[in-house]
Amino acid sequence: MTRVFIGLGSNLDQPTQQLKKAITEFDHIPLTSVVQISPFYQTKPVGYLDQPDFVNAVIEVNTYLEPKELLAHMQLIEKQHGRIRTFQNAPRTLDLDLLAFEQLVYHDSELTLPHPRIQDRAFVLVPFNNIAPEFVIPTIGKVSELALQCQQDDMHIMEEPLV
């Protein structure tokens, strides 16, 4: 079984409900179970700013699947939530990012692990720190130390997970 961390984000069509529903859908992925759920955070958009605030969270799952198998299931969940990829940093109903797959370092045209730019994203590191502060992201560093270094002014806890 492999320890995996996944980032979730939404800013369209009841974002909090989108995240809650997506989290429950992870338990329907074969050989995969949700272990921990961070609090939900309201965050300002990054990149393209003319859009609603996001709701972000991080979950820990255990899986027996290979990284690309899990990614395929995640992309199916996004599609079922109406995810349309229009342009980079566009508003979205659901965004699921494979952040870290245990200590695997991997890169090809479909998948990069750990997730690129993770060290620059408070909306990922702060909720990640809530559930796994001691986790060391391969080639990047310890989650708790990275979370301390990032700008957190534009985010606040919305609620503890109720899933």
Backbone as a printed PyTorch tensor [residue, N CA C, xyz], in Angstrom:
tensor([[[  0.8470,  -1.1750,   0.0000],
         [  0.0000,   0.0000,   0.0000],
         [  0.8930,   1.2400,   0.0000]],

        [[  0.4950,   2.2300,  -0.7820],
         [  1.2830,   3.4490,  -0.9300],
         [  0.5510,   4.6400,  -0.3330]],

        [[  1.2970,   5.4830,   0.3550],
         [  0.7740,   6.7110,   0.9440],
         [  0.8280,   7.8110,  -0.1160]],

        [[ -0.3350,   8.4310,  -0.3930],
         [ -0.4560,   9.4080,  -1.4620],
         [ -1.1800,  10.6510,  -0.9410]],

        [[ -0.7620,  11.8190,  -1.4420],
         [ -1.4050,  13.0790,  -1.0750],
         [ -1.9640,  13.7340,  -2.3250]],

        [[ -3.2040,  14.2210,  -2.1980],
         [ -3.9250,  14.7930,  -3.3300],
         [ -4.4720,  16.1580,  -2.9360]],

        [[ -4.2540,  17.1430,  -3.8030],
         [ -4.8060,  18.4720,  -3.6100],
         [ -6.1480,  18.5780,  -4.3150]],

        [[ -7.0950,  19.2570,  -3.6660],
         [ -8.4160,  19.4700,  -4.2380],
         [ -8.7030,  20.9660,  -4.2740]],

        [[ -9.3460,  21.4180,  -5.3460],
         [ -9.7300,  22.8160,  -5.4450],
         [-10.9700,  22.9760,  -6.2950]],

        [[-11.7560,  24.0070,  -5.9790],
         [-12.9600,  24.3210,  -6.7450],
         [-13.3300,  25.7710,  -6.4990]],

        [[-13.8690,  26.4280,  -7.5440],
         [-14.4200,  27.7580,  -7.3270],
         [-15.6970,  27.9920,  -8.1280]],

        [[-16.3300,  26.9190,  -8.6000],
         [-17.5860,  27.0270,  -9.3390],
         [-18.6060,  26.0150,  -8.8090]],

        [[-19.8890,  26.3630,  -8.9440],
         [-20.9810,  25.4290,  -8.6430],
         [-20.8870,  24.8170,  -7.2480]],

        [[-20.9610,  25.6330,  -6.2330],
         [-20.9100,  25.2060,  -4.8320],
         [-19.6040,  24.4750,  -4.5180]],

        [[-18.4880,  25.2270,  -4.4870],
         [-17.1670,  24.6170,  -4.3220],
         [-17.0280,  23.6810,  -3.1120]],

        [[-17.5640,  24.0560,  -1.9830],
         [-17.4470,  23.1980,  -0.7970],
         [-18.1170,  21.8500,  -1.0480]],

        [[-19.2820,  21.8790,  -1.6480],
         [-19.9860,  20.6290,  -1.9540],
         [-19.2420,  19.8080,  -3.0030]],

        [[-18.6210,  20.4860,  -3.9680],
         [-17.8270,  19.7740,  -4.9860],
         [-16.7160,  18.9700,  -4.3050]],

        [[-15.9970,  19.6060,  -3.3550],
         [-14.9020,  18.9220,  -2.6720],
         [-15.4110,  17.7710,  -1.8170]],

        [[-16.4780,  18.0010,  -1.0710],
         [-17.0150,  16.9410,  -0.2150],
         [-17.4330,  15.7260,  -1.0320]],

        [[-18.1140,  15.9670,  -2.1390],
         [-18.5670,  14.8600,  -2.9930],
         [-17.3630,  14.1270,  -3.5930]],

        [[-16.3780,  14.8770,  -4.0680],
         [-15.1890,  14.2540,  -4.6550],
         [-14.4660,  13.3740,  -3.6360]],

        [[-14.3680,  13.8370,  -2.4070],
         [-13.6790,  13.0550,  -1.3720],
         [-14.3960,  11.7270,  -1.1440]],

        [[-15.7180,  11.7500,  -1.1060],
         [-16.4470,  10.4900,  -0.9250],
         [-16.2400,   9.5580,  -2.1190]],

        [[-16.0300,  10.1250,  -3.3000],
         [-15.8330,   9.3160,  -4.5050],
         [-14.4790,   8.6010,  -4.5010]],

        [[-13.5150,   9.0810,  -3.7330],
         [-12.2240,   8.3980,  -3.6470],
         [-12.3700,   7.0120,  -3.0270]],

        [[-13.3410,   6.8410,  -2.1460],
         [-13.5440,   5.5270,  -1.5460],
         [-14.1540,   4.5250,  -2.5250]],

        [[-14.5800,   5.0000,  -3.6980],
         [-15.1030,   4.1050,  -4.7380],
         [-14.0270,   3.7140,  -5.7430]],

        [[-12.8370,   4.2910,  -5.6170],
         [-11.7230,   3.9050,  -6.4810],
         [-11.1940,   2.5680,  -5.9730]],

        [[-11.0240,   1.6020,  -6.8570],
         [-10.5430,   0.2820,  -6.4110],
         [ -9.2100,   0.3760,  -5.6700]],

        [[ -9.0930,  -0.4370,  -4.6180],
         [ -7.8380,  -0.5840,  -3.8720],
         [ -7.3250,   0.7380,  -3.3050]],

        [[ -8.2450,   1.6530,  -3.0040],
         [ -7.8840,   2.9920,  -2.5280],
         [ -8.8180,   3.4020,  -1.4020]],

        [[ -8.2750,   4.0340,  -0.3650],
         [ -9.1140,   4.5230,   0.7220],
         [ -8.5750,   5.8460,   1.2530]],

        [[ -9.4880,   6.7110,   1.6430],
         [ -9.1350,   8.0090,   2.2220],
         [ -8.7140,   7.7880,   3.6670]],

        [[ -7.5770,   8.3740,   4.0480],
         [ -7.0300,   8.2280,   5.3960],
         [ -7.2630,   9.4900,   6.2130]],

        [[ -6.9790,  10.6470,   5.6190],
         [ -7.1090,  11.9340,   6.3200],
         [ -7.6150,  13.0010,   5.3660]],

        [[ -8.3040,  13.9910,   5.9500],
         [ -8.8220,  15.1240,   5.1810],
         [ -8.4370,  16.4000,   5.9320]],

        [[ -7.8230,  17.3350,   5.2220],
         [ -7.4810,  18.6150,   5.8480],
         [ -8.7400,  19.4610,   6.0190]],

        [[ -8.6370,  20.5220,   6.8240],
         [ -9.7090,  21.5160,   6.8080],
         [ -9.8280,  22.1160,   5.4020]],

        [[-10.9900,  22.6920,   5.1190],
         [-11.1900,  23.3940,   3.8550],
         [-10.7780,  24.8570,   4.0540]],

        [[-10.0860,  25.3880,   3.0610],
         [ -9.6120,  26.7710,   3.1070],
         [-10.2080,  27.5710,   1.9610]],

        [[-10.5910,  28.8140,   2.2600],
         [-10.9490,  29.7450,   1.1960],
         [ -9.6760,  30.4690,   0.7960]],

        [[ -9.3800,  30.4770,  -0.5050],
         [ -8.1380,  31.0640,  -0.9940],
         [ -8.4060,  31.9520,  -2.2020]],

        [[ -7.5400,  32.9310,  -2.3930],
         [ -7.6180,  33.8060,  -3.5560],
         [ -7.0740,  33.0730,  -4.7770]],

        [[ -7.5940,  33.3760,  -5.9580],
         [ -7.0640,  32.7360,  -7.1610],
         [ -5.6150,  33.1340,  -7.4220]],

        [[ -4.9120,  32.2650,  -8.1290],
         [ -3.5210,  32.4960,  -8.5060],
         [ -3.4590,  32.5280, -10.0300]],

        [[ -2.6530,  33.4160, -10.5810],
         [ -2.5110,  33.4980, -12.0340],
         [ -3.6030,  34.3670, -12.6180]],

        [[ -4.6980,  33.7650, -13.0280],
         [ -5.8530,  34.4850, -13.5550],
         [ -6.7000,  34.9410, -12.3690]],

        [[ -6.7360,  36.2590, -12.1200],
         [ -7.3370,  36.7750, -10.8850],
         [ -8.8210,  37.1260, -10.9950]],

        [[ -9.3440,  37.2910, -12.1980],
         [-10.7250,  37.7200, -12.3840],
         [-11.6720,  36.5210, -12.3250]],

        [[-11.7790,  35.9410, -11.1270],
         [-12.6230,  34.7750, -10.9050],
         [-12.9190,  34.6670,  -9.4140]],

        [[-13.9050,  33.8600,  -9.0450],
         [-14.2450,  33.7040,  -7.6220],
         [-13.1070,  33.0660,  -6.8220]],

        [[-13.1440,  33.2750,  -5.4970],
         [-12.2050,  32.6030,  -4.6050],
         [-12.3810,  31.0860,  -4.7160]],

        [[-11.3370,  30.3620,  -4.3270],
         [-11.3420,  28.9140,  -4.3570],
         [-11.5940,  28.3450,  -2.9660]],

        [[-12.0160,  27.1060,  -2.9490],
         [-12.0090,  26.2820,  -1.7470],
         [-10.9690,  25.2010,  -2.0310]],

        [[ -9.9950,  25.0500,  -1.1170],
         [ -8.9120,  24.0860,  -1.2920],
         [ -8.7870,  23.1870,  -0.0730]],

        [[ -8.2980,  21.9840,  -0.3130],
         [ -8.0320,  21.0140,   0.7510],
         [ -6.9910,  20.0250,   0.2330]],

        [[ -6.4710,  19.2200,   1.1450],
         [ -5.5630,  18.1310,   0.7930],
         [ -6.0510,  16.8880,   1.5140]],

        [[ -6.0280,  15.7630,   0.8040],
         [ -6.3720,  14.4960,   1.4230],
         [ -5.1860,  13.5370,   1.3240]],

        [[ -5.1430,  12.6290,   2.2740],
         [ -4.1930,  11.5250,   2.2190],
         [ -4.9840,  10.2740,   1.9050]],

        [[ -4.5120,   9.5080,   0.9400],
         [ -5.1310,   8.2260,   0.6290],
         [ -4.0700,   7.1350,   0.6590]],

        [[ -4.5210,   5.9290,   0.9010],
         [ -3.6840,   4.7450,   0.7210],
         [ -4.1960,   4.0330,  -0.5150]],

        [[ -3.2650,   3.5630,  -1.3440],
         [ -3.6790,   2.8800,  -2.5650],
         [ -2.6980,   1.7820,  -2.9360]],

        [[ -3.2300,   0.7930,  -3.6290],
         [ -2.4040,  -0.2420,  -4.2320],
         [ -2.2260,   0.0180,  -5.7270]],

        [[ -2.8560,   1.0860,  -6.2370],
         [ -2.7670,   1.4160,  -7.6540],
         [ -1.4170,   2.0410,  -7.9920]],

        [[ -1.0510,   1.9560,  -9.2440],
         [  0.1180,   2.6650,  -9.7550],
         [ -0.2660,   4.1300,  -9.9670]],

        [[  0.7180,   5.0430, -10.0050],
         [  0.4100,   6.4720, -10.1240],
         [ -0.5100,   6.8340, -11.2940]],

        [[ -0.2380,   6.3090, -12.4660],
         [ -1.0640,   6.6730, -13.6290],
         [ -2.4580,   6.0600, -13.5600]],

        [[ -2.5930,   4.9110, -12.8990],
         [ -3.9230,   4.3390, -12.6930],
         [ -4.7510,   5.2510, -11.7910]],

        [[ -4.1340,   5.7000, -10.6940],
         [ -4.8270,   6.6020,  -9.7820],
         [ -5.1540,   7.9170, -10.4800]],

        [[ -4.2170,   8.4410, -11.2520],
         [ -4.4460,   9.6820, -12.0040],
         [ -5.6400,   9.5420, -12.9440]],

        [[ -5.7560,   8.4200, -13.6170],
         [ -6.8850,   8.1970, -14.5290],
         [ -8.2190,   8.2360, -13.7690]],

        [[ -8.2610,   7.6410, -12.5850],
         [ -9.4820,   7.6930, -11.7710],
         [ -9.7730,   9.1310, -11.3250]],

        [[ -8.7320,   9.8650, -10.9710],
         [ -8.9080,  11.2580, -10.5520],
         [ -9.4570,  12.0990, -11.7040]],

        [[ -8.9530,  11.8900, -12.9030],
         [ -9.4260,  12.6470, -14.0610],
         [-10.8690,  12.3020, -14.3930]],

        [[-11.2650,  11.0630, -14.1560],
         [-12.6550,  10.6740, -14.3500],
         [-13.5630,  11.3840, -13.3380]],

        [[-13.1190,  11.4750, -12.0870],
         [-13.8960,  12.2100, -11.0760],
         [-14.0380,  13.6680, -11.4920]],

        [[-12.9520,  14.2900, -11.9540],
         [-13.0290,  15.6780, -12.4330],
         [-14.0630,  15.8090, -13.5540]],

        [[-13.9990,  14.8990, -14.4960],
         [-14.9220,  14.9360, -15.6400],
         [-16.3650,  14.7980, -15.1700]],

        [[-16.6170,  13.8940, -14.2140],
         [-17.9750,  13.7010, -13.6870],
         [-18.4860,  14.9460, -12.9660]],

        [[-17.5650,  15.7820, -12.5140],
         [-17.9330,  17.0430, -11.8560],
         [-18.0270,  18.1930, -12.8520]],

        [[-17.9160,  17.8900, -14.1380],
         [-18.0620,  18.9220, -15.1550],
         [-16.8100,  19.7360, -15.4170]],

        [[-15.6420,  19.2080, -15.0810],
         [-14.3860,  19.9310, -15.3100],
         [-14.1540,  20.1080, -16.7990]],

        [[-13.9530,  21.3590, -17.2070],
         [-13.6080,  21.6930, -18.5850],
         [-12.3110,  22.4770, -18.5330]],

        [[-11.3190,  22.0370, -19.2780],
         [-10.0110,  22.7000, -19.2970],
         [-10.0030,  23.7270, -20.4260]],

        [[-10.2070,  24.9970, -20.0570],
         [-10.2670,  26.0500, -21.0630],
         [ -8.9250,  26.7560, -21.2390]],

        [[ -8.3480,  27.2140, -20.1330],
         [ -7.0320,  27.8540, -20.1710],
         [ -6.4030,  27.6950, -18.7990]],

        [[ -5.0780,  27.9270, -18.7270],
         [ -4.3600,  27.7480, -17.4640],
         [ -4.9160,  28.6710, -16.3900]],

        [[ -5.1050,  28.1320, -15.1960],
         [ -5.6100,  28.8560, -14.0240],
         [ -7.0480,  29.3420, -14.1920]],

        [[ -7.8020,  28.7210, -15.0760],
         [ -9.2030,  29.1000, -15.3120],
         [-10.0740,  28.6600, -14.1350]],

        [[-11.2500,  29.2830, -13.9750],
         [-12.2060,  28.7990, -12.9790],
         [-12.5470,  27.3340, -13.2690]],

        [[-12.8820,  26.5760, -12.2120],
         [-13.1700,  25.1610, -12.4290],
         [-14.1040,  24.6170, -11.3560]],

        [[-14.8770,  23.6240, -11.7570],
         [-15.7640,  22.9510, -10.8030],
         [-14.9580,  22.0690,  -9.8680]],

        [[-13.8910,  21.4370, -10.3990],
         [-13.0830,  20.5600,  -9.5640],
         [-11.7080,  20.3870, -10.1800]],

        [[-10.6970,  20.5070,  -9.3450],
         [ -9.3210,  20.2680,  -9.7500],
         [ -8.7170,  19.3070,  -8.7410]],

        [[ -8.2170,  18.1780,  -9.2260],
         [ -7.5700,  17.1850,  -8.3800],
         [ -6.1280,  17.0460,  -8.8360]],

        [[ -5.1950,  17.2700,  -7.9200],
         [ -3.7710,  17.1920,  -8.2510],
         [ -3.0830,  16.1360,  -7.4130]],

        [[ -2.3780,  15.2440,  -8.0700],
         [ -1.5420,  14.2510,  -7.4020],
         [ -0.2910,  14.9830,  -6.9270]],

        [[ -0.1930,  15.2020,  -5.6060],
         [  0.8870,  16.0100,  -5.0470],
         [  2.1420,  15.1970,  -4.7830]],

        [[  1.9820,  14.0820,  -4.1000],
         [  3.1200,  13.2200,  -3.7640],
         [  2.6300,  11.7900,  -3.6910]],

        [[  3.4090,  10.8980,  -4.2480],
         [  3.1120,   9.4760,  -4.2740],
         [  4.2250,   8.7830,  -3.5110]],

        [[  4.0560,   8.7560,  -2.1530],
         [  5.1090,   8.3010,  -1.2440],
         [  6.3860,   9.0750,  -1.5620]],

        [[  7.4780,   8.4130,  -1.8310],
         [  8.7420,   9.1110,  -2.1210],
         [  9.1260,   9.0280,  -3.6050]],

        [[  8.1670,   8.7400,  -4.4630],
         [  8.4240,   8.5950,  -5.8860],
         [  8.7560,   9.9400,  -6.5370]],

        [[  9.8270,   9.9490,  -7.3180],
         [ 10.1710,  11.0860,  -8.1770],
         [ 10.0120,  10.5820,  -9.6020]],

        [[  9.1560,  11.2680, -10.3840],
         [  8.7930,  10.7620, -11.6990],
         [  8.4310,  11.9310, -12.6010]],

        [[  8.7470,  11.7860, -13.8950],
         [  8.3460,  12.8240, -14.8480],
         [  8.2060,  12.2270, -16.2470]],

        [[  7.0370,  12.4860, -16.8510],
         [  6.8430,  12.2470, -18.2720],
         [  5.8170,  13.2620, -18.7620]],

        [[  5.3150,  13.0930, -19.9670],
         [  4.4080,  14.0930, -20.5460],
         [  3.0480,  14.1470, -19.8480]],

        [[  2.6790,  13.0990, -19.1090],
         [  1.3770,  13.0470, -18.4410],
         [  1.4160,  13.3880, -16.9580]],

        [[  2.5530,  13.1250, -16.3100],
         [  2.5880,  13.1930, -14.8560],
         [  3.9750,  13.5710, -14.3620]],

        [[  4.0040,  14.4880, -13.4050],
         [  5.2430,  14.8450, -12.7160],
         [  5.0070,  14.6920, -11.2210]],

        [[  5.8940,  13.9470, -10.5670],
         [  5.8280,  13.7530,  -9.1160],
         [  7.1790,  14.0540,  -8.4910]],

        [[  7.2100,  14.7860,  -7.3880],
         [  6.0650,  15.4710,  -6.7910],
         [  5.5270,  16.5490,  -7.7330]],

        [[  4.3350,  17.0320,  -7.4300],
         [  3.6740,  18.0110,  -8.2850],
         [  4.5560,  19.2560,  -8.4490]],

        [[  4.7120,  19.7420,  -9.6700],
         [  5.5510,  20.9300,  -9.8850],
         [  4.9730,  22.1690,  -9.1840]],

        [[  5.8170,  22.9980,  -8.6900],
         [  5.4720,  24.2780,  -8.0390],
         [  4.7870,  24.1050,  -6.6850]],

        [[  4.7710,  22.9010,  -6.1490],
         [  4.1340,  22.6630,  -4.8550],
         [  4.7400,  23.5600,  -3.7730]],

        [[  6.0410,  23.7940,  -3.8390],
         [  6.7240,  24.5720,  -2.8150],
         [  6.3360,  26.0500,  -2.8350]],

        [[  5.6650,  26.5070,  -3.8950],
         [  5.2680,  27.9100,  -4.0270],
         [  3.7910,  28.1410,  -3.7490]],

        [[  3.0680,  27.1270,  -3.3460],
         [  1.6120,  27.2190,  -3.2640],
         [  1.1020,  27.0490,  -1.8310]],

        [[  0.8110,  28.1740,  -1.2040],
         [  0.2690,  28.1310,   0.1530],
         [ -1.0540,  27.3760,   0.1860]],

        [[ -1.8610,  27.5100,  -0.8700],
         [ -3.1640,  26.8390,  -0.8900],
         [ -3.0370,  25.3130,  -0.9100]],

        [[ -1.8350,  24.8080,  -1.1690],
         [ -1.5460,  23.3770,  -1.0690],
         [ -0.8100,  23.0730,   0.2370]],

        [[  0.2320,  23.8350,   0.5150],
         [  1.0930,  23.5270,   1.6600],
         [  0.4070,  23.6990,   3.0180]],

        [[ -0.4310,  24.7020,   3.1570],
         [ -1.0830,  24.9210,   4.4540],
         [ -2.0290,  23.7640,   4.8000]],

        [[ -2.9430,  23.3720,   3.8940],
         [ -3.7660,  22.2020,   4.2480],
         [ -2.9510,  20.9060,   4.3480]],

        [[ -1.9310,  20.7570,   3.5250],
         [ -1.0290,  19.5950,   3.5910],
         [ -0.4120,  19.5240,   4.9850]],

        [[  0.0120,  20.6700,   5.5000],
         [  0.6300,  20.7530,   6.8220],
         [ -0.3410,  20.3380,   7.9330]],

        [[ -1.6350,  20.5560,   7.7270],
         [ -2.6290,  20.1450,   8.7210],
         [ -2.6870,  18.6380,   8.9060]],

        [[ -2.3880,  17.8820,   7.8600],
         [ -2.5390,  16.4270,   7.9560],
         [ -1.2130,  15.6550,   7.9510]],

        [[ -0.1380,  16.2880,   7.4680],
         [  1.1300,  15.5400,   7.3870],
         [  2.3350,  16.4650,   7.5180]],

        [[  2.4630,  17.1670,   8.6570],
         [  3.5650,  18.1320,   8.8000],
         [  4.9500,  17.5010,   8.7140]],

        [[  5.0740,  16.2450,   9.0950],
         [  6.3830,  15.5850,   9.1020],
         [  6.7540,  14.9520,   7.7590]],

        [[  5.7870,  14.9200,   6.8220],
         [  6.0630,  14.2990,   5.5300],
         [  7.1310,  15.0990,   4.7850]],

        [[  8.0780,  14.3930,   4.2010],
         [  9.1240,  15.0320,   3.4080],
         [  8.7980,  14.8120,   1.9370]],

        [[  8.5300,  15.9120,   1.2480],
         [  8.2560,  15.8530,  -0.1860],
         [  9.5910,  15.6220,  -0.8910]],

        [[  9.7050,  14.5350,  -1.6520],
         [ 10.9970,  14.2210,  -2.2600],
         [ 11.5490,  15.3710,  -3.0970]],

        [[ 12.8300,  15.6160,  -2.9280],
         [ 13.6060,  16.6570,  -3.6250],
         [ 13.2090,  18.0810,  -3.2400]],

        [[ 12.2030,  18.2420,  -2.3540],
         [ 11.7190,  19.5920,  -2.0270],
         [ 11.9030,  19.9280,  -0.5600]],

        [[ 11.4040,  19.0810,   0.3400],
         [ 11.5870,  19.3430,   1.7590],
         [ 10.4040,  18.9410,   2.6140]],

        [[ 10.5480,  19.2020,   3.9050],
         [  9.5500,  18.8440,   4.9090],
         [  8.3540,  19.7910,   4.8190]],

        [[  7.1520,  19.2320,   4.8260],
         [  5.9280,  20.0040,   4.6490],
         [  5.8200,  21.1430,   5.6610]],

        [[  6.0750,  20.8810,   6.9360],
         [  5.9230,  21.9260,   7.9590],
         [  6.8630,  23.0980,   7.7090]],

        [[  8.0780,  22.8290,   7.2780],
         [  9.0380,  23.8990,   7.0010],
         [  8.6430,  24.6900,   5.7530]],

        [[  8.1700,  23.9950,   4.7350],
         [  7.7300,  24.6710,   3.5140],
         [  6.5050,  25.5400,   3.7870]],

        [[  5.5780,  25.0540,   4.6010],
         [  4.3620,  25.8170,   4.9190],
         [  4.6960,  27.1020,   5.6570]],

        [[  5.7000,  27.0550,   6.5240],
         [  6.1080,  28.2610,   7.2530],
         [  6.6830,  29.3300,   6.3390]],

        [[  7.2710,  28.9140,   5.2320],
         [  7.9430,  29.8370,   4.3280],
         [  7.0060,  30.5020,   3.3200]],

        [[  5.7640,  30.0520,   3.2040],
         [  4.8970,  30.5950,   2.1570],
         [  3.9440,  31.6580,   2.6950]],

        [[  3.5790,  32.5590,   1.8070],
         [  2.6500,  33.6560,   2.1070],
         [  1.2490,  33.0920,   2.3140]],

        [[  0.6540,  33.3720,   3.4900],
         [ -0.6500,  32.7910,   3.8150],
         [ -1.7260,  33.8460,   4.0610]],

        [[ -1.4600,  35.0730,   3.6920],
         [ -2.3820,  36.1710,   3.9960],
         [ -3.7430,  36.0390,   3.3260]],

        [[ -3.7910,  35.4380,   2.1440],
         [ -5.0220,  35.4110,   1.3600],
         [ -5.8140,  34.1240,   1.5260]],

        [[ -5.6730,  33.4700,   2.6820],
         [ -6.4310,  32.2390,   2.8870],
         [ -6.8700,  32.1150,   4.3380]],

        [[ -8.0170,  31.4850,   4.5370],
         [ -8.4700,  31.2170,   5.9020],
         [ -9.3010,  29.9310,   5.9250]],

        [[ -9.3100,  29.2910,   7.0880],
         [-10.0750,  28.0570,   7.2630],
         [-11.5470,  28.3710,   7.1470]],

        [[-12.2250,  27.5790,   6.3200],
         [-13.6800,  27.7050,   6.1810],
         [-14.3760,  26.8130,   7.1900]],

        [[-13.9310,  25.5630,   7.2260],
         [-14.5420,  24.5860,   8.1280],
         [-13.6610,  23.3560,   8.2130]],

        [[-13.8360,  22.6420,   9.2820],
         [-13.1820,  21.3580,   9.4060],
         [-13.9030,  20.3930,   8.4800]],

        [[-13.2430,  19.3680,   8.0080],
         [-13.9150,  18.4280,   7.0930],
         [-15.0880,  17.7310,   7.7720]],

        [[-16.1740,  17.6560,   7.0620],
         [-17.3870,  17.0100,   7.5750],
         [-17.7840,  15.8430,   6.7050]],

        [[-16.8610,  15.3410,   5.9380],
         [-17.1740,  14.2960,   4.9700],
         [-17.3560,  12.9720,   5.6740]]])
